[in-house]
Amino acid sequence: MSLDFDDVGLLDNFSLAQIKTNEEISKFELDENLVGAERVLYLLQNGQEAQISSAILMLPEDFCNGPQSTTTSILNELPKLLEENLSIQMEACAAFTKLFEKHKSLTNLLSEHLLPMMIKGSNLKSSEIALHWTNCILEVIPRLTNAVIHEMILPFVFKKRELSQNIQSRISTCKLVSKVASVLDRKSLIQNILPVVATLCQDIEYDVRSAMATNLSAIVQCLDKETIQSTMLKEIEDLAKDEEPVVRYAVLDTLSEIVHCIDNDSIAKMVMPIFDCFIENTSLHQINILAQLSCAFGKMCYMLSNYCNDAAKDYYVSFYRKLCTIGLSENDRKTRVELMTNSNSSEENDILCRQYAAFNFPAMLKFIGNERFEADLSNSFHLLCRDPSPNVRMTIAASFHEVCLMLRPKANVVQNEFIFLLKDGGPSVFEIITKNIGSILQAQREFNGTQSKPRAELIEAVLNSLTTIMNGTSWRKKVEIITEMRSLHSCFSQEILYKKFFQELYSWLFKHDAIPVKQELCSTLSFLVHRLRNVDHRDTVINNFLRDFCQSSNFQNRITFIDLCRYVMRDFSSNFFKINFFKPLITYADDNVLNVKLQFALMLPKLKVLLKIPTDQALVEELERSIRKMLIYVRNCSVNEKIRHAIYECDRIQFTVEKSCYSKSFNPKAQSEDEKKEEQENQLAADWEIEKKYKKTKPTRKVSTTLPPNILPMRKISSETQDKRSRKTSTSKK
């Protein structure tokens, strides 16, 4: 490829144009003696545009780092800059908000100088900049005094609510009104804010009415029930009858949040009829509106649960069952899940409606009570778990544990749905449901106050789902699921736990190389081994650890064994660790790999804490011998330095003396916990010995000899007659 010299000339001209002259560079130079507020003031007065924006961003940090005259000069300089440079408006918004947050003692000074600039910025023609300044005012209002609010904020609100203002300005007024209402006292709120609220509720633009309906809940919660009944309920009722569905459903969301603030008579006479009117006037073919109703339906029913009779509950539940089947044909309701393709907008709205219904299922179950689940909601729950859309199945899977906890002690009735979601729900579904698998299994195991035996299909589904996640690529998801597996000891029997899950956990230690995954596996295995009631199984697991990791030729496995020892120290007693793990771990002082020696050296302080004098004198000598070996034979400078530091930390710890005055490092609480662990382990071993003897001497099952009264007992046959009969039979055979 030939080189074009004309292009080279253009590049040279371009590069020459980028080179700054000495005069241009001198403009960016700054005196090193200028610090804090003085530097900010200098940059605001003499800096370039980039320097001015950086100086404004530094205002919250450097505002008080200087004399008071300098801070006053900065506040006087800011209005000129904001008028001349519109490009620094965003930086000023962020800086002013942080100034109010950081310098609460200067609220009056900042309000006097900064609030006029903020109010002026919210009236700019640029809607984006005006919105940023309005949001800045919203964040500042809770930090202002009542005097400042009456003097500056309320006139600003009164002006922005006028019809001469644009729509965006009146919508922002709705937010300002709700924020001011949370700060003012009740008398000022009734006098100044409620007239503005009434004006905005009757605005000619439905966007403004919708925004006001959305922000009504914050205002209503600041009023007493009498004021709500006399002033606000009429506005809410008018908005609920608005011609625009957006306004009506904004009111529905607000009603679900303020039901607890309304008296019982108003709920019965106004709120419930409004809710019934929403349901009656919403056709199942109006999908856009139906999705909004489905979103707020569960919360509204839950808030009205104390005011509904059985007939009203039946009416709401029947409508909810229809929401769960929107867009599904009869075949979809009977057949299993199939992948959805080529979905258009109407199908997407149908899916959204069913997704909201799945989200609201726990609220609906709370609404009717777990006694009516099988009669009223079990079929809907079955359909949601087998929905063709993965989004619906993911939503119901996220709340599956809540449903199981509410159905206790009859959570076993949803076990088929749980198995289905684990098997055929899809990878994204069982990733969600396995996050709470422990609480789900524990709730399903308790059936009518007894411990039900888990089905083989359930165990297989749980194992397959866990294995699928562990075969993935995300190590964070693996760590989450391994942590969740700690709860399996209360969900399955000891035999199932040992034969099924221990083997999987143990095999994963060899398959996964990510350090967080390995460490979490070691932690979970140690936790579960400590809860094994069968001492023989526990000894088998420990022997496997010693064989496959402690004595492994792979140095990574030996480092894994050191990690395991850390967690064994956490879960087991010090005596158990010294009997089973201390001597194998000490051998790593002679290891050929420096990383293994380094990890072992970091364990030395923890090992020394376990030892007690004079009982463990032999182990103390072995520990000191291993320390001397590492100091002599390790010659790598960086490793040797870390080992020496670990040994220094070890030397600072004193040995615990038995039955005497303890050292300064001794913790009585830690020793009491260690003694409890040791007593628990001794009791476990004793119980296991008794259980083994009972199994060996267990009598055979006796057959009952009692007969019903209508059957006569058989006559006893003497030994002589038996011999005669046996002779006759033998001769007949011959």
C-alpha positions in Angstrom: 0.0 0.0 0.0 1.5 3.4 -1.1 1.6 6.3 1.3 -0.2 9.5 0.2 2.0 12.5 1.1 -1.0 14.9 0.9 -2.5 12.9 3.8 0.7 13.3 5.7 0.6 17.0 5.3 -3.0 17.2 6.6 -1.9 15.2 9.6 1.0 17.5 10.3 -1.3 20.5 10.1 -3.8 18.9 12.4 -1.1 18.0 15.0 0.3 21.6 14.8 -3.1 23.0 15.4 -3.4 21.0 18.7 -0.1 22.4 20.1 -0.7 25.2 22.7 1.5 28.3 22.8 3.1 29.5 25.9 0.6 32.2 26.3 -2.3 29.7 26.1 -0.6 27.4 28.6 0.0 30.3 31.0 -3.8 30.9 31.2 -4.2 27.5 32.9 -1.4 28.0 35.4 -2.3 28.5 39.1 -0.5 29.8 42.1 0.4 26.9 44.4 -0.1 29.1 47.5 -3.9 29.4 46.8 -5.7 26.8 48.9 -9.4 26.0 49.7 -11.9 28.8 49.2 -9.4 31.3 47.9 -8.4 28.9 45.1 -12.1 28.4 44.2 -12.7 32.2 44.1 -9.7 32.8 41.9 -10.8 30.1 39.4 -14.4 31.5 39.4 -13.1 35.0 38.6 -10.2 34.3 36.3 -10.4 30.6 35.2 -11.3 29.1 31.8 -14.6 27.3 31.3 -13.2 23.9 32.3 -11.6 25.3 35.4 -14.8 27.1 36.4 -16.8 23.8 36.2 -14.2 22.0 38.3 -14.2 24.9 40.8 -18.0 24.6 41.2 -17.7 20.9 41.8 -15.1 21.5 44.5 -17.4 24.0 46.3 -18.8 21.5 48.8 -15.3 20.5 50.0 -13.6 23.9 50.0 -16.5 26.2 50.8 -15.6 26.7 54.5 -11.8 26.4 54.1 -11.1 30.1 54.1 -12.2 33.4 55.7 -15.8 34.4 55.7 -15.2 37.3 53.3 -14.0 34.8 50.7 -17.1 32.6 51.0 -19.3 35.7 50.7 -17.4 36.7 47.5 -18.0 33.2 46.1 -21.7 33.4 46.8 -21.8 36.8 45.1 -19.8 35.6 42.1 -22.0 32.6 41.3 -25.1 34.4 39.9 -23.0 36.2 37.3 -21.4 32.9 36.1 -24.8 31.1 35.9 -26.2 33.8 33.7 -23.3 33.9 31.3 -22.5 30.1 31.1 -25.5 27.7 30.6 -23.0 24.8 30.2 -22.2 24.8 34.0 -25.8 24.5 35.1 -25.7 20.8 35.7 -22.5 21.0 37.8 -24.1 23.8 39.8 -27.2 21.7 40.6 -25.1 18.9 42.0 -22.8 21.3 43.9 -25.7 23.2 45.5 -27.4 20.0 46.7 -24.2 18.8 48.3 -23.6 22.2 49.9 -27.0 22.0 51.7 -26.2 18.4 52.8 -22.7 19.0 54.1 -23.0 22.4 55.7 -26.3 22.2 57.7 -25.1 25.0 60.1 -25.0 27.4 57.1 -28.6 26.7 56.0 -29.8 30.3 56.4 -26.8 31.8 54.5 -27.1 29.2 51.7 -30.9 29.8 51.4 -30.4 33.5 51.1 -27.9 33.3 48.3 -28.5 29.9 46.5 -32.3 29.5 46.6 -32.9 32.5 44.3 -30.5 31.0 41.8 -32.2 27.6 42.0 -35.7 29.1 41.5 -34.5 31.2 38.6 -32.9 28.1 37.0 -36.2 26.1 37.3 -37.9 28.8 35.1 -35.4 28.5 32.2 -36.7 27.8 28.8 -34.6 24.6 28.5 -36.9 21.9 29.9 -33.9 19.6 30.8 -32.1 22.2 32.8 -35.3 23.4 34.4 -36.1 19.9 35.5 -32.7 19.4 37.1 -33.1 22.7 39.1 -36.6 21.6 40.2 -35.2 18.2 41.4 -32.5 20.2 43.2 -35.1 22.2 45.0 -37.0 19.0 45.9 -33.9 17.6 47.6 -33.2 20.8 49.5 -36.8 21.5 50.9 -36.5 19.1 53.9 -33.4 21.0 55.1 -35.1 24.5 55.0 -36.7 26.3 57.9 -40.4 27.1 57.9 -39.7 30.8 57.6 -37.7 30.2 54.4 -40.4 27.9 53.0 -43.1 30.6 53.6 -41.0 33.4 52.3 -39.5 31.8 49.2 -40.9 28.4 48.3 -44.6 28.9 48.7 -44.7 32.0 46.4 -42.7 30.0 43.9 -45.3 27.1 44.1 -48.2 29.5 43.8 -46.8 31.0 40.6 -45.9 27.6 39.0 -49.5 26.2 39.5 -51.1 28.9 37.2 -52.5 27.8 33.9 -50.3 30.3 32.1 -47.3 28.0 32.9 -46.4 25.1 30.7 -47.5 21.6 31.4 -44.0 20.5 32.6 -44.0 23.3 35.1 -47.4 22.4 36.5 -46.4 18.7 36.8 -43.3 19.7 38.7 -45.6 21.7 41.0 -47.4 18.5 42.0 -44.1 17.1 43.2 -43.2 20.3 45.0 -46.6 20.4 46.8 -46.2 16.8 48.1 -42.6 17.6 49.3 -43.6 20.9 51.1 -46.6 19.1 52.7 -44.2 16.8 54.6 -42.4 19.8 56.1 -45.2 22.3 57.0 -47.4 22.1 60.1 -51.0 21.0 59.8 -52.5 24.5 59.9 -50.2 25.9 57.2 -50.8 22.8 55.2 -54.6 23.3 55.2 -54.3 27.1 54.5 -51.6 27.1 51.8 -51.3 23.7 50.2 -54.8 22.2 50.0 -56.1 25.0 47.7 -53.2 24.4 45.4 -54.0 20.7 45.4 -57.6 21.3 44.5 -56.6 23.5 41.6 -54.2 20.9 40.2 -56.7 18.1 40.6 -59.1 20.1 38.3 -56.4 21.0 35.8 -57.4 20.9 32.1 -54.5 18.6 31.2 -54.8 15.0 32.2 -51.0 14.7 32.6 -51.2 17.2 35.4 -54.2 15.5 37.0 -52.4 12.1 36.8 -49.3 13.6 38.4 -51.4 15.1 41.2 -53.2 11.8 41.8 -49.9 10.1 42.1 -48.6 12.5 44.7 -51.7 12.7 46.8 -50.7 9.9 49.2 -47.8 12.0 50.6 -50.2 14.8 51.3 -53.0 12.7 52.8 -50.7 11.0 55.2 -49.9 14.4 56.8 -53.6 15.0 57.6 -55.9 13.7 60.3 -59.0 11.6 59.4 -61.5 14.4 59.8 -59.6 16.7 57.4 -59.2 13.9 54.9 -62.9 13.2 55.0 -63.9 16.9 54.7 -61.4 18.0 52.1 -59.6 15.2 50.3 -62.1 12.4 49.7 -64.2 14.6 47.3 -61.1 15.3 45.2 -60.1 11.6 45.2 -63.7 10.6 44.2 -63.7 13.1 41.3 -60.3 11.8 40.1 -61.6 8.2 40.3 -64.4 9.2 37.9 -62.1 11.0 35.5 -62.6 10.4 31.7 -58.9 9.5 31.3 -58.0 5.9 32.4 -54.4 7.1 33.3 -55.8 9.4 35.9 -58.2 6.8 37.3 -55.5 4.1 37.7 -53.2 6.6 39.3 -55.9 7.1 41.9 -56.1 3.3 42.4 -52.4 3.2 43.4 -52.9 6.1 45.7 -56.0 4.5 47.4 -54.0 1.4 48.2 -51.4 3.5 50.1 -53.9 5.7 52.1 -56.5 3.1 53.1 -55.1 3.0 56.6 -55.6 6.8 56.9 -59.3 6.7 56.1 -62.1 5.9 58.6 -64.1 2.7 58.3 -67.3 4.4 57.1 -65.5 6.2 54.2 -63.9 2.9 53.2 -67.2 1.1 53.1 -69.1 4.0 51.4 -66.5 5.3 49.0 -63.3 3.3 48.6 -64.8 -0.1 48.1 -67.4 1.1 45.6 -64.6 2.9 43.7 -62.7 -0.4 43.6 -65.8 -2.3 42.5 -66.4 0.3 39.8 -62.8 -0.2 38.5 -63.4 -4.0 38.1 -66.9 -3.6 36.5 -65.8 -1.0 34.0 -62.6 -2.8 32.9 -63.2 -5.1 30.1 -61.0 -8.2 29.7 -60.3 -7.0 26.2 -58.8 -3.6 27.3 -55.3 -5.1 27.8 -53.5 -1.8 28.4 -55.9 -0.7 31.2 -56.1 -4.3 32.5 -52.3 -4.5 33.1 -52.5 -1.4 35.3 -55.4 -2.8 37.3 -53.5 -6.1 37.7 -50.5 -4.3 39.0 -52.4 -2.6 41.9 -55.0 -5.4 42.4 -53.1 -7.5 45.0 -52.1 -4.5 47.1 -55.6 -3.1 47.1 -57.2 -6.4 48.1 -54.7 -6.8 50.9 -55.4 -3.4 52.3 -59.1 -4.0 52.2 -58.9 -7.5 53.7 -60.2 -6.3 57.1 -63.2 -4.6 55.6 -64.4 -7.3 53.2 -67.0 -10.0 53.9 -67.0 -13.5 52.4 -69.1 -12.4 49.4 -66.7 -9.5 48.6 -63.7 -11.8 48.9 -65.3 -14.3 46.5 -65.9 -11.6 44.0 -62.4 -10.3 44.1 -60.8 -13.7 44.0 -63.0 -14.7 40.9 -61.7 -11.6 39.1 -58.1 -12.4 40.1 -58.5 -15.9 38.6 -59.4 -14.3 35.3 -56.3 -12.1 35.5 -54.2 -15.2 35.8 -55.5 -16.6 32.5 -55.5 -13.4 30.3 -54.3 -14.3 26.8 -54.2 -18.1 27.4 -56.2 -20.5 25.3 -57.7 -23.7 26.6 -54.8 -25.7 25.2 -52.3 -23.4 27.1 -54.2 -24.0 30.3 -54.0 -27.8 30.0 -50.7 -28.5 28.3 -47.1 -28.0 29.6 -44.8 -25.0 29.0 -43.7 -24.4 25.4 -41.2 -21.7 24.3 -42.9 -18.6 23.0 -41.8 -17.0 19.8 -43.1 -14.2 17.5 -45.0 -12.4 20.3 -46.7 -9.2 19.2 -47.6 -6.2 21.3 -51.0 -7.6 22.4 -49.3 -10.8 23.6 -46.7 -8.7 25.5 -49.5 -6.9 27.3 -51.2 -10.2 28.1 -47.9 -11.5 29.5 -47.5 -8.3 31.5 -51.0 -8.7 33.0 -50.3 -12.3 34.0 -46.8 -11.3 35.4 -48.5 -8.7 37.6 -51.0 -11.4 38.7 -48.1 -13.7 39.6 -46.4 -10.8 41.5 -49.6 -10.3 43.5 -50.2 -14.0 44.4 -48.7 -13.8 48.0 -51.0 -10.8 48.7 -54.0 -12.6 47.4 -53.2 -15.7 49.5 -52.9 -13.4 52.5 -56.2 -11.8 51.5 -58.2 -15.0 51.7 -56.1 -17.1 54.1 -54.3 -20.4 53.6 -57.5 -22.4 54.6 -59.1 -21.5 51.2 -56.0 -22.0 49.1 -56.9 -25.4 47.7 -60.5 -24.4 46.9 -59.9 -20.9 45.4 -56.3 -20.4 44.4 -54.6 -23.7 43.8 -55.7 -23.9 40.1 -54.4 -20.4 39.5 -51.1 -21.2 41.2 -50.8 -24.3 39.0 -51.4 -22.2 35.8 -48.9 -19.5 36.8 -46.2 -22.1 37.5 -46.8 -23.7 34.1 -47.3 -20.4 32.2 -45.9 -20.3 28.6 -44.0 -17.1 29.4 -40.7 -17.4 31.3 -41.2 -14.0 32.8 -44.4 -15.1 34.5 -42.7 -18.3 35.8 -39.7 -16.2 37.0 -42.1 -13.9 38.9 -43.9 -16.7 40.6 -40.6 -18.5 41.4 -39.3 -15.4 43.1 -42.2 -15.5 45.6 -42.5 -19.3 45.9 -40.9 -19.3 49.3 -43.4 -16.7 50.6 -46.2 -18.9 49.4 -44.8 -22.0 51.2 -44.3 -20.1 54.4 -47.9 -18.9 54.4 -49.2 -22.4 53.6 -47.4 -23.9 56.6 -48.0 -26.6 57.8 -49.6 -27.6 54.5 -46.9 -26.4 52.1 -46.6 -30.0 50.8 -49.6 -29.3 48.5 -47.5 -27.2 46.1 -44.6 -29.8 45.9 -45.6 -30.8 42.4 -45.3 -27.2 41.2 -41.9 -26.9 42.9 -40.6 -30.0 41.2 -42.0 -28.7 37.8 -40.2 -25.4 38.2 -36.9 -27.1 39.0 -37.2 -29.5 36.1 -39.0 -27.7 33.3 -39.2 -24.1 34.4 -36.0 -23.1 32.5 -32.5 -22.1 33.7 -33.4 -18.6 34.6 -36.4 -19.9 36.6 -34.6 -22.4 38.8 -31.7 -19.9 39.3 -34.3 -17.7 41.0 -36.1 -20.4 42.9 -32.9 -22.1 44.3 -32.0 -18.8 46.0 -34.6 -19.7 48.7 -34.5 -23.5 48.3 -33.8 -24.0 52.0 -36.9 -22.3 53.3 -39.0 -23.9 50.6 -37.9 -27.5 51.5 -38.1 -26.9 55.2 -41.7 -25.6 54.9 -42.7 -28.5 52.7 -41.2 -31.1 55.0 -43.5 -30.0 57.9 -46.8 -31.5 56.9 -49.7 -31.3 59.5 -47.2 -31.1 62.4 -45.2 -34.2 61.3 -42.0 -34.7 59.3 -42.9 -36.0 55.9 -40.6 -38.2 54.0 -39.3 -36.4 50.8 -40.1 -38.0 47.4 -37.3 -39.4 45.3 -38.4 -37.2 42.4 -38.0 -34.1 44.6 -34.4 -35.1 45.6 -33.5 -35.8 42.0 -34.9 -32.4 40.9 -33.1 -30.5 43.6 -29.8 -32.2 42.8 -30.1 -31.7 39.0 -30.9 -28.0 39.4 -28.0 -27.5 41.8 -25.7 -29.3 39.4 -26.9 -27.2 36.5 -26.0 -24.0 38.3 -22.6 -25.3 39.4 -21.9 -26.2 35.7 -22.5 -22.5 34.7 -19.9 -19.8 34.4 -20.9 -17.3 37.1 -18.9 -17.9 40.3 -21.1 -15.5 42.2 -24.2 -17.6 41.6 -22.3 -20.7 42.6 -21.3 -19.1 45.9 -24.9 -18.1 46.5 -26.3 -21.6 45.9 -23.5 -23.3 48.0 -24.4 -21.0 50.9 -28.0 -21.8 50.5 -27.2 -25.6 50.8 -26.3 -25.1 54.5 -30.0 -25.2 55.2 -30.3 -28.8 53.8 -29.5 -30.4 57.1 -33.0 -29.4 58.4 -34.7 -30.4 55.2 -33.6 -34.0 54.6 -32.7 -36.9 56.8 -29.1 -37.7 57.7 -28.9 -40.7 55.4 -30.2 -38.7 52.3 -27.9 -35.8 53.2 -24.8 -38.1 53.4 -25.5 -40.3 50.4 -26.8 -37.7 48.0 -25.6 -34.2 48.8 -22.2 -34.9 50.4 -20.9 -36.7 47.3 -21.9 -33.8 45.1 -20.3 -31.2 47.4 -17.2 -33.2 47.7 -16.9 -33.7 43.9 -17.3 -30.0 43.3 -14.1 -29.3 45.3 -12.1 -31.0 42.5 -14.1 -29.5 39.6 -14.1 -25.8 40.4 -11.0 -23.6 40.5 -12.4 -20.3 41.5 -11.1 -19.5 45.0 -14.4 -18.0 46.4 -16.2 -21.1 45.3 -13.7 -23.5 46.9 -13.7 -21.5 50.1 -17.5 -21.5 50.3 -17.5 -25.3 49.6 -15.1 -25.8 52.5 -17.2 -23.7 54.7 -20.5 -25.5 53.8 -18.9 -29.0 54.1 -17.5 -28.2 57.6 -20.9 -26.8 58.6 -22.8 -29.9 57.5 -20.2 -32.4 58.8 -20.6 -30.8 62.3 -24.3 -31.6 62.1 -23.9 -35.2 61.1 -25.4 -37.4 63.8 -23.8 -40.5 62.4 -20.3 -40.5 63.9 -19.1 -43.2 61.4 -20.2 -41.1 58.5 -18.4 -38.1 60.0 -15.2 -40.1 60.4 -15.4 -41.3 56.8 -15.7 -37.8 55.5 -12.7 -36.6 57.6 -10.6 -39.6 56.4 -11.5 -38.7 52.8 -10.3 -35.1 53.4 -7.0 -36.3 54.8 -6.5 -38.8 51.9 -7.6 -36.6 49.0 -6.4 -33.2 50.1 -3.9 -33.3 52.9 -1.8 -36.0 51.3 -2.5 -34.9 47.7 0.4 -34.4 45.2 -1.4 -31.3 43.9 -0.4 -28.2 45.8 -3.8 -26.5 45.2 -5.5 -29.4 47.0 -3.2 -29.0 49.9 -4.0 -25.2 50.1 -7.7 -26.2 50.0 -7.1 -28.4 53.0 -5.6 -25.4 54.9 -8.8 -23.5 54.0 -10.9 -26.4 55.3 -8.9 -26.3 58.6 -9.9 -22.7 59.1 -13.6 -23.6 58.9 -13.2 -26.7 61.1 -11.7 -24.5 63.8 -14.9 -22.3 63.5 -17.4 -25.1 63.7 -15.8 -27.8 65.9 -14.2 -27.7 69.3 -10.4 -27.2 69.8 -10.0 -30.8 71.2 -11.6 -32.2 68.0 -9.3 -30.3 65.8 -6.2 -31.3 67.7 -7.1 -35.0 67.5 -8.0 -35.1 63.8 -6.3 -32.2 62.0 -3.4 -30.7 64.0 -0.6 -33.2 63.2 -1.5 -33.5 59.5 -1.5 -29.8 59.2 1.9 -29.4 61.0 3.6 -31.5 58.2 3.1 -28.6 55.8 6.2 -26.9 57.4 8.3 -29.3 55.3 6.2 -28.8 52.1 8.1 -28.2 48.8 5.8 -25.5 47.5 6.3 -22.0 48.9 2.6 -21.0 48.6 1.6 -23.9 50.8 4.2 -22.9 53.4 3.0 -19.3 53.3 -0.6 -20.3 53.8 0.4 -22.6 56.7 2.4 -19.8 58.3 -0.7 -17.6 58.3 -2.4 -20.3 60.3 0.2 -20.3 63.1 -1.5 -17.7 65.3 -4.8 -19.7 65.2 -3.0 -22.9 65.9 -1.3 -21.5 69.0 -4.6 -20.2 70.4 -5.9 -23.8 70.5 -3.0 -25.2 72.6 -3.2 -25.4 76.4 -0.4 -26.0 78.8 0.5 -28.6 80.2 -1.9 -30.9 78.4 -0.7 -30.0 74.9 3.0 -29.8 75.7 3.9 -32.3 72.9 1.9 -30.3 70.3 3.6 -27.1 71.5 7.0 -28.7 70.8 6.0 -29.8 67.4 4.6 -26.3 66.6 7.9 -24.7 67.7 9.9 -27.3 65.7 7.9 -26.5 62.5 8.5 -22.7 63.0 12.2 -23.3 63.2 12.2 -25.3 60.0 10.5 -22.6 58.1 12.9 -19.9 59.3 15.9 -22.1 58.3 14.8 -23.5 54.9 12.7 -20.7 53.4 15.1 -18.4 51.4 12.7 -16.5 49.1 12.8 -12.9 50.3 9.1 -12.0 49.9 7.8 -15.3 51.3 10.4 -15.2 54.2 9.3 -11.7 55.1 5.6 -12.7 55.3 6.4 -15.8 57.2 8.4 -13.8 59.7 5.5 -11.4 60.1 3.1 -14.3 60.8 5.6 -15.8 63.3 5.8 -12.3 65.0 2.0 -12.3 65.3 2.2 -15.8 66.7 4.8 -14.8 69.3 2.5 -12.1 70.6 0.0 -14.7 71.6 0.5 -16.5 74.9 -0.4 -20.1 75.6 -3.5 -20.8 77.6 -2.7 -22.2 81.0 -5.2 -24.8 82.3 -6.7 -24.3 85.8 -4.7 -21.2 86.5 -4.7 -17.5 85.9 -5.2 -17.1 82.2 -3.1 -15.0 79.8 -4.2 -11.6 78.5 -5.2 -13.1 75.2 -7.6 -15.5 76.8 -11.3 -14.9 76.1 -13.6 -16.5 78.7 -16.6 -16.3 76.4 -14.6 -18.1 73.6 -13.7 -20.8 76.0 -17.2 -21.3 77.2 -18.3 -21.7 73.5 -15.5 -24.2 73.0 -16.6 -26.2 76.0 -20.2 -26.2 74.7 -19.0 -27.5 71.4 -17.0 -30.3 73.1 -19.9 -31.3 75.3 -22.1 -31.4 72.2 -19.6 -33.6 70.3 -19.3 -36.0 73.3 -23.0 -36.2 73.7 -23.3 -36.9 69.9 -20.8 -39.7 70.1 -22.5 -41.2 73.2 -26.0 -41.1 71.5 -24.5 -42.7 68.4 -23.1 -45.6 70.4 -26.4 -46.2 72.1 -28.2 -46.1 68.7 -25.7 -48.6 67.3 -26.2 -51.0 70.3 -30.0 -50.6 69.9 -29.8 -51.6 66.2 -27.7 -54.7 67.0 -29.9 -55.9 69.8 -33.2 -54.9 68.2 -35.8 -57.7 68.7 -37.6 -59.2 65.8 -41.1 -58.2 65.2 -43.6 -60.3 67.3 -46.7 -61.6 65.6 -49.9 -61.0 67.6 -51.4 -64.2 69.0 -54.7 -62.7 69.9 -57.6 -63.9 67.8 -61.0 -62.5 67.1 -63.7 -63.8 69.3 -65.4 -65.8 66.5 -62.3 -67.9 65.8 -61.4 -70.8 68.1 -57.8 -71.3 69.1 -55.9 -74.3 67.6 -55.5 -77.4 69.7 -51.9 -78.0 70.8 -50.3 -81.1 69.3 -48.0 -83.2 71.5 -44.5 -84.2 70.4 -45.4 -87.9 70.1 -48.2 -87.3 67.6 -45.9 -85.0 65.6 -43.3 -87.8 65.4 -45.9 -90.3 64.2 -47.2 -87.9 61.5 -43.7 -87.3 60.3 -43.0 -91.1 60.0 -46.2 -91.5 58.0 -45.3 -88.8 55.6 -41.9 -90.2 55.0 -43.2 -93.7 54.3 -45.8 -92.3 51.9 -43.1 -90.5 49.9 -41.1 -93.7 49.6 
